[in-house]
Amino acid sequence: MIAAVWLRAPARARLHALRELYRRFFGENTPDARGRRLLAEWLTPAQRAQFEQHRYFDVVGCDTGRTYRIHYGTAANVHEIDVEGHATMGWCFVPSGFLVPGDVMLAQKIALETDEKGALALANRFPPATHSEHFYRRPF
């Protein structure tokens, strides 16, 4: 009897380890996780640190030199900010297709850094007070 219990313990431990490996593998390979990883690869170290701490990062437009803050999300998540960091105007522009937030944010970053005027020509403007900070604090 004791031998049967003793032999089951390693099997139970292996099963537990296998389940944990399975959970980690699939948790890190969801579309959302892959999108966040790709975004992180494209962010500068300062942007990455800002994003990890606040769930947004700042981008400087290539044409005007204005600063834009891209919040975690897929729509109405870009704000033009002043030198004090206050939002002055909201911009809504997204790539076509059903993309996860990390992919949308990467497209917005690249658009503002390479063709700011073209991106803003297609964007919808909205007043910056449309969303509260609580809106952007949802967990990943």
Secondary structure, 3 states (H helix, E strand, C coil): CHHHHHHHHHHHHHHHHHHHHHHHHHHHCCHHHHHHHHHHHHCCHHHHHHHHHHCEEEEECCCCCCEEEEECCCCCCEEEECCCCCEEEEEECCCCCCCCHHHHHHHHHHHHHHCHHHHHHHCEEECHHHCCHHHHHCCC
